[in-house]
Amino acid sequence: MLPEMQAVHLLLFLLLPAVVTAGDELPRRSVHGALVFQHTEGLDALAADLAGAVQDTVRDMSVELGEAARGPVRVLLATERAALERAAPVPIRMPAWAAGMALPRQGVVLLFVGGGRPLDEVRKTFLHEYAHVGLHRAAPGARLPRWFQEGYAMYRAGEWNFQRSATLGRGVLSGRLYSLEALTERFPGEGDDVELAYAQSIDFVGFLLSRHGAPAFADALSRLARGEAFLSALEEAYDKPLAVLEDEWRADLKSRFTWFSVLATTSVVWIAASLIFVLAYLRRRRARRRAMEAMEDDPGWIEPPPDGPPGPPPLLH
């Protein structure tokens, strides 16, 4: 898109009717490139810091997602979830456990920044939600596998950590990795199973991008935008079927996690690692219990009716 066209696009976005703006709920507004922030008083500095912290990753994503994904994104910031709900352009509910929400159809990201959340956490949440908006724009109407959507969002948010690495390592050594086909519609619902599903998804998408680069990824999305089915689009873009790509990734996993099996033969290290895993499991179980309690008190949100190209409903994280 030419700079002049981008400027016109941004100007039209800023002049949208009041019916789709945040109105008096979020009175402050600031523009940082293609990011249009609306927020409550006192969050000007956070908006500026966040825009600076994500600019490099957003630029990389524009290459991976292609021309169609570029354009203004409205970012709503507030220290209270109720303010975000009232300011959203469509009826939504944010459960008490949610740190962010993407409205892909509307090109909007909502961020809860209360409770003294550090900038790095807010940055990760924003990039995760921004990735969902970008994927929808790049391939509107396409049926994207769950592993593809969540894997890319986590990859671009930098959500890889030691715990996910250990979870994936155990999956490799035990031979109990999920097939990508099993992660197409949904992830397992609880415990280590869902952790493994997330770890596999982020690692496989990272494998695609590191091994084959952004052009193939963008080509697959452009084919999806033209109406090709997911498996066909991926095969044409990468010049091999998904099954072959998955086999290559699994072989790569085995070579990368050889160190894990070596450590596992050392009893002291194994005991220490086991303690780490137990503590991590207990923390996850407590967090999951709190989230479920919050969800029981706050049962969900109203999915807005379609108001444009088909696409995903609101996505909570």
C-alpha positions as CSV (number, residue, x, y, z in Angstrom):
1,M,0.0,0.0,0.0
2,L,1.4,3.4,-1.0
3,P,2.1,5.9,1.9
4,E,-0.6,8.3,0.5
5,M,-3.2,5.5,0.6
6,Q,-2.2,4.5,4.1
7,A,-2.6,8.1,5.2
8,V,-6.1,8.3,3.7
9,H,-7.0,4.9,5.2
10,L,-5.9,6.2,8.7
11,L,-7.8,9.5,8.2
12,L,-11.0,7.7,7.3
13,F,-10.6,5.4,10.3
14,L,-10.2,8.3,12.7
15,L,-13.3,10.0,11.2
16,L,-15.6,7.0,11.8
17,P,-19.0,7.8,13.2
18,A,-19.4,8.0,16.9
19,V,-21.5,4.9,17.0
20,V,-18.3,2.8,16.6
21,T,-16.0,4.8,18.8
22,A,-15.4,4.4,22.5
23,G,-17.2,7.6,23.3
24,D,-17.0,9.1,26.7
25,E,-15.9,5.9,28.4
26,L,-12.4,6.2,27.1
27,P,-11.9,9.9,26.5
28,R,-8.2,10.0,25.7
29,R,-7.0,9.2,22.2
30,S,-3.5,8.9,20.8
31,V,-2.2,7.7,17.4
32,H,1.1,5.8,17.0
33,G,1.5,4.7,13.4
34,A,-1.4,2.4,12.6
35,L,-2.3,1.9,16.3
36,V,-5.1,4.1,17.4
37,F,-5.2,4.1,21.2
38,Q,-8.3,5.0,23.3
39,H,-8.0,5.0,27.0
40,T,-8.9,6.5,30.3
41,E,-7.1,9.4,31.9
42,G,-3.6,8.7,33.1
43,L,-2.7,6.0,30.6
44,D,-1.1,8.2,27.9
45,A,2.4,7.2,28.9
46,L,1.5,3.5,28.9
47,A,0.0,3.8,25.4
48,A,3.2,5.4,24.1
49,D,5.4,2.9,25.9
50,L,3.3,0.0,24.5
51,A,3.4,1.3,21.0
52,G,7.2,1.6,21.2
53,A,7.6,-1.9,22.7
54,V,5.6,-3.6,19.9
55,Q,6.7,-1.7,16.8
56,D,9.4,-4.1,15.7
57,T,7.2,-7.2,16.1
58,V,4.3,-5.5,14.4
59,R,6.6,-4.7,11.5
60,D,7.7,-8.3,11.2
61,M,4.1,-9.5,11.3
62,S,3.2,-7.2,8.5
63,V,5.6,-9.1,6.3
64,E,4.3,-12.5,7.4
65,L,0.6,-11.6,7.1
66,G,0.8,-9.7,3.9
67,E,-0.6,-6.5,2.6
68,A,-4.2,-7.3,3.4
69,A,-3.5,-7.4,7.1
70,R,-2.1,-3.9,7.3
71,G,-4.1,-0.9,8.4
72,P,-5.3,0.8,11.6
73,V,-6.1,-1.2,14.6
74,R,-8.0,0.3,17.5
75,V,-6.6,-0.5,21.0
76,L,-8.8,0.1,24.0
77,L,-7.0,0.4,27.3
78,A,-8.6,0.6,30.8
79,T,-7.9,-0.4,34.4
80,E,-11.4,-1.8,34.7
81,R,-13.0,-4.5,32.6
82,A,-16.4,-2.9,32.9
83,A,-15.1,0.2,31.1
84,L,-13.8,-1.9,28.2
85,E,-17.1,-3.6,27.9
86,R,-19.0,-0.3,27.7
87,A,-16.5,1.1,25.2
88,A,-16.4,-1.9,22.9
89,P,-18.1,-1.4,19.5
90,V,-20.3,-4.5,20.0
91,P,-21.8,-6.1,23.1
92,I,-19.2,-8.2,24.9
93,R,-18.5,-9.6,28.3
94,M,-14.9,-9.9,29.8
95,P,-14.6,-12.6,32.4
96,A,-12.7,-11.6,35.6
97,W,-9.8,-13.8,34.4
98,A,-9.4,-12.2,31.0
99,A,-6.4,-10.0,30.4
100,G,-7.3,-9.1,26.8
101,M,-9.8,-9.7,24.0
102,A,-9.6,-9.5,20.2
103,L,-12.5,-8.5,18.1
104,P,-11.2,-9.6,14.7
105,R,-14.2,-8.5,12.7
106,Q,-14.1,-5.0,14.1
107,G,-10.2,-4.6,14.1
108,V,-10.2,-3.9,17.8
109,V,-8.0,-5.1,20.7
110,L,-9.1,-4.7,24.3
111,L,-6.5,-4.7,27.0
112,F,-7.1,-4.8,30.8
113,V,-4.2,-3.0,32.4
114,G,-5.3,-2.8,36.0
115,G,-3.7,-4.4,39.0
116,G,-0.2,-3.0,38.3
117,R,0.3,-5.3,35.3
118,P,3.9,-4.8,34.0
119,L,4.5,-3.5,30.5
120,D,6.0,-6.8,29.3
121,E,2.8,-8.7,30.2
122,V,0.6,-6.0,28.5
123,R,2.9,-6.2,25.5
124,K,2.5,-10.0,25.2
125,T,-1.3,-9.8,25.6
126,F,-1.5,-7.1,22.9
127,L,0.7,-9.0,20.4
128,H,-1.4,-12.2,21.0
129,E,-4.6,-10.4,20.3
130,Y,-3.2,-8.3,17.5
131,A,-2.1,-11.5,15.8
132,H,-5.7,-12.8,15.8
133,V,-6.8,-9.5,14.2
134,G,-4.1,-9.8,11.6
135,L,-4.8,-13.4,10.7
136,H,-8.5,-12.6,10.1
137,R,-7.6,-9.6,7.9
138,A,-5.1,-11.7,6.0
139,A,-7.5,-14.5,5.3
140,P,-11.1,-13.3,6.0
141,G,-13.6,-16.1,6.0
142,A,-11.0,-18.8,6.0
143,R,-11.3,-21.8,8.4
144,L,-8.0,-21.8,10.2
145,P,-7.0,-24.7,12.4
146,R,-6.9,-24.0,16.1
147,W,-3.2,-25.0,16.2
148,F,-2.5,-22.4,13.5
149,Q,-4.3,-19.6,15.1
150,E,-3.1,-20.1,18.6
151,G,0.4,-21.1,17.6
152,Y,1.0,-18.0,15.6
153,A,-0.5,-15.7,18.2
154,M,1.7,-17.3,20.9
155,Y,4.8,-17.3,18.7
156,R,4.5,-13.6,17.9
157,A,3.7,-12.7,21.5
158,G,6.9,-14.4,22.6
159,E,5.1,-16.9,24.9
160,W,7.6,-19.6,24.7
161,N,9.2,-20.4,28.1
162,F,11.0,-23.2,30.0
163,Q,7.8,-24.8,31.2
164,R,6.5,-25.2,27.6
165,S,9.9,-26.5,26.6
166,A,9.8,-29.1,29.3
167,T,6.2,-30.1,28.5
168,L,7.2,-30.6,24.8
169,G,10.3,-32.5,25.8
170,R,8.3,-34.9,27.9
171,G,5.9,-35.3,25.0
172,V,8.7,-36.2,22.7
173,L,10.4,-38.7,25.0
174,S,7.1,-40.4,25.9
175,G,6.0,-40.6,22.3
176,R,2.6,-39.1,23.1
177,L,2.6,-36.0,20.9
178,Y,-0.8,-35.0,19.4
179,S,-1.2,-35.1,15.6
180,L,-1.9,-31.7,14.2
181,E,-5.1,-33.1,12.8
182,A,-6.3,-33.7,16.4
183,L,-5.7,-30.0,17.2
184,T,-7.7,-28.7,14.3
185,E,-11.0,-27.8,15.9
186,R,-10.2,-27.6,19.6
187,F,-7.6,-28.4,22.3
188,P,-7.9,-30.9,25.1
189,G,-9.7,-29.4,28.0
190,E,-7.5,-29.7,31.0
191,G,-4.1,-30.4,32.7
192,D,-0.9,-31.4,30.9
193,D,-2.9,-32.3,27.8
194,V,-3.8,-28.8,27.0
195,E,-0.4,-27.5,27.9
196,L,1.1,-30.0,25.5
197,A,-1.3,-28.8,22.7
198,Y,-0.3,-25.2,23.2
199,A,3.4,-26.2,23.3
200,Q,3.2,-28.2,20.1
201,S,1.3,-25.4,18.3
202,I,3.7,-22.6,19.1
203,D,6.7,-24.8,18.3
204,F,5.3,-26.0,14.9
205,V,4.4,-22.5,13.8
206,G,7.9,-21.4,14.9
207,F,9.3,-24.2,12.8
208,L,7.4,-23.1,9.7
209,L,8.6,-19.5,10.0
210,S,12.2,-20.3,10.9
211,R,12.7,-23.1,8.4
212,H,10.8,-21.7,5.4
213,G,10.6,-17.9,6.2
214,A,7.9,-15.3,6.0
215,P,7.3,-15.5,2.2
216,A,5.9,-19.0,2.3
217,F,3.7,-18.1,5.3
218,A,2.4,-15.0,3.6
219,D,1.8,-17.0,0.4
220,A,-0.3,-19.5,2.3
221,L,-2.5,-16.8,3.8
222,S,-2.9,-15.1,0.4
223,R,-4.1,-18.4,-1.1
224,L,-6.6,-18.8,1.8
225,A,-7.8,-15.2,1.1
226,R,-8.5,-16.3,-2.5
227,G,-10.7,-19.1,-1.2
228,E,-8.4,-22.1,-1.2
229,A,-8.9,-24.8,1.5
230,F,-6.3,-24.7,4.3
231,L,-4.5,-28.0,3.4
232,S,-4.3,-27.0,-0.3
233,A,-3.1,-23.5,0.4
234,L,-0.4,-24.8,2.8
235,E,0.8,-27.5,0.3
236,E,1.1,-25.0,-2.6
237,A,2.9,-22.4,-0.5
238,Y,5.4,-24.9,1.1
239,D,5.6,-27.2,-1.9
240,K,4.8,-30.2,0.2
241,P,1.8,-31.6,2.1
242,L,1.2,-30.8,5.8
243,A,1.9,-34.4,6.7
244,V,5.4,-34.1,5.3
245,L,6.0,-30.8,7.1
246,E,4.8,-32.4,10.3
247,D,7.2,-35.4,9.8
248,E,10.1,-33.0,9.3
249,W,9.1,-31.1,12.4
250,R,8.9,-34.2,14.5
251,A,12.4,-35.3,13.3
252,D,13.6,-31.8,14.2
253,L,12.1,-32.2,17.7
254,K,13.9,-35.4,18.3
255,S,17.2,-33.9,17.4
256,R,16.5,-30.8,19.6
257,F,15.4,-32.8,22.7
258,T,18.3,-35.3,22.8
259,W,19.7,-33.2,25.7
260,F,16.5,-33.8,27.6
261,S,17.0,-37.6,27.5
262,V,20.6,-37.2,28.6
263,L,19.6,-35.1,31.6
264,A,16.9,-37.6,32.4
265,T,19.5,-40.3,33.1
266,T,21.0,-38.3,35.9
267,S,19.0,-39.0,39.0
268,V,19.6,-35.8,40.9
269,V,18.7,-33.7,37.9
270,W,15.6,-35.8,37.3
271,I,14.5,-35.4,40.9
272,A,15.0,-31.6,40.7
273,A,13.2,-31.4,37.4
274,S,10.3,-33.5,38.9
275,L,9.9,-31.0,41.7
276,I,9.8,-28.1,39.3
277,F,7.1,-29.9,37.3
278,V,5.1,-30.6,40.4
279,L,5.3,-27.0,41.6
280,A,4.4,-25.8,38.1
281,Y,1.4,-28.2,38.0
282,L,0.1,-27.0,41.4
283,R,0.4,-23.3,40.3
284,R,-1.5,-24.1,37.1
285,R,-4.2,-26.0,39.0
286,R,-4.7,-23.1,41.4
287,A,-4.8,-20.6,38.5
288,R,-7.2,-22.8,36.6
289,R,-9.5,-23.2,39.7
290,R,-9.6,-19.4,40.2
291,A,-10.4,-19.0,36.5
292,M,-13.2,-21.5,36.7
293,E,-14.6,-19.8,39.7
294,A,-14.5,-16.5,37.9
295,M,-16.2,-18.0,34.9
296,E,-19.0,-19.4,37.1
297,D,-19.6,-15.8,38.4
298,D,-19.2,-14.3,35.0
299,P,-20.6,-16.8,32.5
300,G,-19.5,-15.4,29.2
301,W,-20.1,-12.7,26.7
302,I,-22.6,-11.9,24.0
303,E,-21.2,-12.8,20.6
304,P,-22.0,-9.9,18.2
305,P,-24.0,-10.7,15.1
306,P,-22.0,-10.8,11.8
307,D,-21.5,-7.3,10.5
308,G,-19.0,-7.9,7.8
309,P,-16.9,-10.8,6.3
310,P,-17.3,-14.0,8.3
311,G,-14.6,-14.5,10.9
312,P,-13.9,-15.6,14.4
313,P,-16.0,-14.4,17.3
314,P,-14.4,-12.4,20.2
315,L,-11.3,-14.2,21.4
316,L,-10.4,-14.0,25.1
317,H,-7.0,-14.5,26.8
